[in-house]
Amino acid sequence: MLFRSKKLIKARRIAVLTGFSCIIDSEPHIETDGIAGAFAIANSMALMGRHVTILMDKHCEEIMNKICEGYFKPELRPRVDL
């Protein structure tokens, strides 16, 4: 794990995956436990000057964009991609 952590710290571009459907009986169909950790990693990497992209599935696009707008400072906001 230390080896992977060092590679992550040295990387210039970071992709973080989150928001994949796991609660099928609710709207929207998004996960509830990985988002906070993914955003913490994305924010930490952005503060270190890295280019961050958050990857997710189509079901999460609208809610995740709203969360990003409220969570990240505009200058640190990561790119959101499907």
Secondary structure, 3 states (H helix, E strand, C coil): CHHHHHHHHHCCEEEEECCCCCCCCCCCCCCCCCHHHHHHHHHHHHHCCCEEEEECCHHHHHHHHHHHHHHCCHHHCCEEEC
